[in-house]
Amino acid sequence: MSEIRTDIARRGGEDEKSRRAADVPDHFVLPRWAIEIVRVVLRALFRALWGLRARGVENVPVDGGGLIIAANHQTYIDPFWVAVPVRRYLRYLAWDEIFGWPVVGRLTRWLGALPLQIERGDPRAIRRSLQLLRQGGAFVIFPEGGRALSDGEMSRFKTGAARMALEAGVPVLPVTIRGGNRVWPRGWRWPRLGRVELVFHPLHHLTTLPGETVRQSARRESDRLAEIIQSAL
């Protein structure tokens, strides 16, 4: 595990300023009672608009402990779809550009998201996320980094989620989102009616095999997560 820590720090170019920034208290996040109210409202809304159904919810750990929820990425609504069936306090790593959008940016922060610079290493976001995972937090991450193609085909997973899981020693809960690409295809300005289904797969515990480098281990596990999620599309 020390090799993983060293490699993450080296690749991200972490400096003293980044380390200090990671220890700054979180921005304002809605209290849990308010998030539960939002969850109930969104559940009713999503069922009415998209007939949202979830299978395998029993696979979601309810006894706390660090957890990464990794899902394929089809629309901007994905984080909310995934969160509705999960009765845990969730955090997110979200594209930093979203935080500059009117209304949506502020809502994203209030619901517990942390900004992530997708195009380059972001040691501050990774360091803060690892800290929260070790404290028993649950994170939603979309390893594709961006939305899938309009036909729903997945892009190859980036290795960040697997690297974080290995570093923090937490399992990953793979989730498949089906039908989102038909509800809000890329290139459409607004979503439309349709049917969306979520499949929560069994927990996946990541391992580093003897003789593997950090990069090899993260790549192998990322590809395996993609296979699991792809299997239910």
C-alpha positions as CSV (number, residue, x, y, z in Angstrom):
1,M,0.0,0.0,0.0
2,S,2.9,2.4,0.6
3,E,3.8,2.0,-3.1
4,I,0.3,3.1,-4.0
5,R,0.5,6.2,-1.8
6,T,3.9,7.1,-3.3
7,D,2.7,6.6,-6.9
8,I,-0.5,8.6,-6.4
9,A,1.4,11.5,-4.8
10,R,4.1,11.4,-7.6
11,R,1.6,11.3,-10.5
12,G,-0.5,14.0,-9.1
13,G,2.4,16.3,-8.4
14,E,1.2,16.9,-4.9
15,D,2.9,19.8,-3.1
16,E,2.7,21.4,0.3
17,K,0.0,23.8,-0.8
18,S,-2.2,20.9,-2.0
19,R,-1.7,19.1,1.3
20,R,-2.8,22.2,3.3
21,A,-5.8,22.8,1.0
22,A,-7.0,19.2,1.5
23,D,-7.3,19.9,5.3
24,V,-9.6,22.9,4.8
25,P,-13.1,22.1,6.3
26,D,-15.8,21.1,3.8
27,H,-18.1,23.7,2.1
28,F,-21.7,23.8,3.2
29,V,-23.5,20.5,2.7
30,L,-27.2,20.0,3.4
31,P,-27.8,18.2,6.8
32,R,-28.9,14.6,6.6
33,W,-32.5,15.3,7.5
34,A,-32.8,17.7,4.6
35,I,-31.1,15.2,2.2
36,E,-33.6,12.6,3.3
37,I,-36.4,14.9,2.4
38,V,-34.8,15.6,-1.0
39,R,-34.4,11.8,-1.5
40,V,-38.1,11.2,-0.9
41,V,-39.1,14.0,-3.3
42,L,-36.7,12.8,-6.0
43,R,-37.8,9.2,-5.7
44,A,-41.5,10.2,-6.4
45,L,-40.4,12.5,-9.2
46,F,-38.1,9.9,-10.9
47,R,-40.7,7.2,-10.7
48,A,-43.3,9.5,-12.3
49,L,-41.0,10.7,-15.1
50,W,-38.8,7.6,-15.8
51,G,-40.4,4.7,-13.9
52,L,-37.1,4.4,-12.0
53,R,-36.5,0.9,-10.7
54,A,-33.6,-0.5,-8.7
55,R,-32.5,-4.1,-8.4
56,G,-29.9,-5.5,-6.0
57,V,-30.3,-2.8,-3.4
58,E,-29.7,-5.4,-0.7
59,N,-26.1,-5.4,-1.9
60,V,-25.6,-1.8,-0.5
61,P,-23.8,-2.0,2.9
62,V,-25.9,-0.3,5.5
63,D,-23.5,-0.8,8.5
64,G,-21.2,2.1,7.5
65,G,-17.5,1.7,6.5
66,G,-15.8,3.3,3.6
67,L,-17.3,2.6,0.2
68,I,-16.9,3.6,-3.4
69,I,-20.0,3.3,-5.6
70,A,-18.8,3.1,-9.2
71,A,-21.3,3.4,-12.1
72,N,-21.4,3.9,-15.8
73,H,-22.2,7.5,-16.8
74,Q,-25.0,8.2,-19.3
75,T,-26.6,11.6,-18.2
76,Y,-26.2,14.5,-15.9
77,I,-29.0,13.0,-13.8
78,D,-27.0,9.9,-13.0
79,P,-25.7,11.0,-9.5
80,F,-29.3,11.6,-8.4
81,W,-30.6,8.4,-9.8
82,V,-27.9,6.4,-8.0
83,A,-28.4,8.2,-4.7
84,V,-32.2,7.7,-4.4
85,P,-32.2,4.0,-3.5
86,V,-29.1,4.3,-1.2
87,R,-29.9,5.0,2.4
88,R,-26.5,6.3,3.2
89,Y,-24.9,9.8,3.3
90,L,-23.1,10.0,0.0
91,R,-20.4,12.2,-1.4
92,Y,-19.4,12.7,-5.0
93,L,-16.5,13.6,-7.2
94,A,-17.9,15.8,-9.9
95,W,-16.4,17.6,-12.9
96,D,-15.2,20.9,-11.7
97,E,-16.8,22.8,-14.5
98,I,-20.3,22.0,-13.2
99,F,-19.6,24.1,-10.1
100,G,-19.6,27.2,-12.2
101,W,-23.1,26.6,-13.6
102,P,-25.9,28.7,-12.2
103,V,-28.1,26.9,-9.7
104,V,-26.8,23.5,-10.6
105,G,-23.4,24.3,-9.3
106,R,-24.6,25.4,-5.9
107,L,-27.0,22.4,-5.7
108,T,-24.1,20.1,-6.5
109,R,-22.1,21.4,-3.7
110,W,-25.0,21.3,-1.2
111,L,-25.5,17.6,-2.0
112,G,-22.0,16.8,-1.0
113,A,-19.9,16.9,-4.2
114,L,-16.2,17.7,-4.4
115,P,-14.8,19.3,-7.6
116,L,-12.4,17.2,-9.6
117,Q,-10.2,18.4,-12.4
118,I,-10.8,15.5,-14.9
119,E,-8.2,16.5,-17.5
120,R,-5.2,16.4,-15.2
121,G,-4.1,15.1,-11.8
122,D,-6.0,16.6,-8.9
123,P,-4.1,15.7,-5.7
124,R,-6.3,18.0,-3.5
125,A,-9.5,16.3,-4.4
126,I,-8.0,12.8,-4.2
127,R,-6.4,13.5,-0.8
128,R,-9.6,14.8,0.7
129,S,-11.6,11.9,-0.8
130,L,-9.2,9.4,0.7
131,Q,-9.5,11.1,4.1
132,L,-13.3,10.8,4.0
133,L,-13.2,7.2,2.8
134,R,-11.0,6.2,5.7
135,Q,-13.5,7.9,8.0
136,G,-16.2,5.6,6.7
137,G,-17.6,7.8,4.0
138,A,-19.3,6.6,0.8
139,F,-18.4,8.1,-2.5
140,V,-20.1,8.0,-5.9
141,I,-17.6,8.0,-8.8
142,F,-18.1,7.6,-12.6
143,P,-14.9,6.0,-13.8
144,E,-15.5,6.8,-17.4
145,G,-14.9,10.5,-16.6
146,G,-17.5,11.7,-19.0
147,R,-20.9,10.7,-20.3
148,A,-21.1,7.6,-22.5
149,L,-22.0,7.6,-26.2
150,S,-25.6,8.1,-27.3
151,D,-26.0,4.3,-27.9
152,G,-25.1,3.6,-24.2
153,E,-21.7,2.1,-25.0
154,M,-19.3,2.6,-22.2
155,S,-15.9,4.3,-22.6
156,R,-12.9,2.6,-21.1
157,F,-12.7,3.2,-17.4
158,K,-10.1,5.5,-16.0
159,T,-8.1,4.0,-13.1
160,G,-8.8,6.7,-10.4
161,A,-11.7,4.9,-8.6
162,A,-9.7,1.6,-8.4
163,R,-6.6,3.4,-7.2
164,M,-8.6,5.2,-4.4
165,A,-10.2,1.9,-3.3
166,L,-6.8,0.2,-3.1
167,E,-5.3,3.1,-1.2
168,A,-8.1,3.5,1.3
169,G,-8.7,-0.3,1.6
170,V,-12.4,-0.1,0.8
171,P,-14.7,-2.2,-1.4
172,V,-16.4,-1.0,-4.6
173,L,-20.1,-1.4,-5.3
174,P,-20.6,-1.5,-9.1
175,V,-23.8,-0.1,-10.4
176,T,-25.2,-0.3,-13.9
177,I,-27.5,2.4,-15.2
178,R,-29.7,1.3,-18.1
179,G,-31.9,3.5,-20.3
180,G,-30.3,6.8,-19.4
181,N,-28.9,7.2,-22.8
182,R,-32.4,7.1,-24.3
183,V,-33.8,9.5,-21.7
184,W,-31.1,12.2,-22.3
185,P,-28.9,11.4,-25.3
186,R,-25.7,13.4,-25.8
187,G,-26.5,16.4,-28.0
188,W,-30.0,16.8,-26.5
189,R,-30.6,20.0,-24.5
190,W,-33.2,18.5,-22.2
191,P,-34.2,15.0,-21.0
192,R,-37.3,13.3,-22.2
193,L,-39.6,10.6,-20.8
194,G,-38.5,7.0,-20.8
195,R,-37.6,4.1,-18.5
196,V,-34.5,3.9,-16.3
197,E,-33.3,0.9,-14.3
198,L,-30.4,0.6,-11.8
199,V,-28.6,-2.7,-11.1
200,F,-26.6,-2.8,-7.8
201,H,-24.1,-5.6,-8.2
202,P,-22.5,-7.5,-5.2
203,L,-19.6,-5.8,-3.5
204,H,-16.2,-6.1,-5.3
205,H,-13.1,-6.3,-3.1
206,L,-10.0,-5.1,-5.0
207,T,-6.7,-6.8,-4.7
208,T,-3.1,-6.3,-5.7
209,L,-1.6,-9.5,-7.1
210,P,2.0,-10.6,-6.4
211,G,4.4,-9.0,-8.8
212,E,2.0,-6.3,-10.0
213,T,2.8,-2.6,-10.1
214,V,0.4,-0.1,-8.9
215,R,-0.6,0.9,-12.4
216,Q,-1.1,-2.7,-13.4
217,S,-3.3,-3.5,-10.4
218,A,-5.4,-0.4,-10.9
219,R,-5.8,-1.1,-14.6
220,R,-6.8,-4.7,-14.1
221,E,-9.3,-3.9,-11.4
222,S,-10.8,-1.0,-13.5
223,D,-11.3,-3.3,-16.4
224,R,-12.9,-5.9,-14.2
225,L,-15.3,-3.3,-12.8
226,A,-16.2,-2.3,-16.3
227,E,-16.9,-5.9,-17.2
228,I,-19.3,-6.3,-14.2
229,I,-21.2,-3.1,-15.0
230,Q,-21.2,-3.9,-18.8
231,S,-22.7,-7.3,-18.0
232,A,-26.1,-5.8,-17.0
233,L,-26.4,-3.2,-19.9
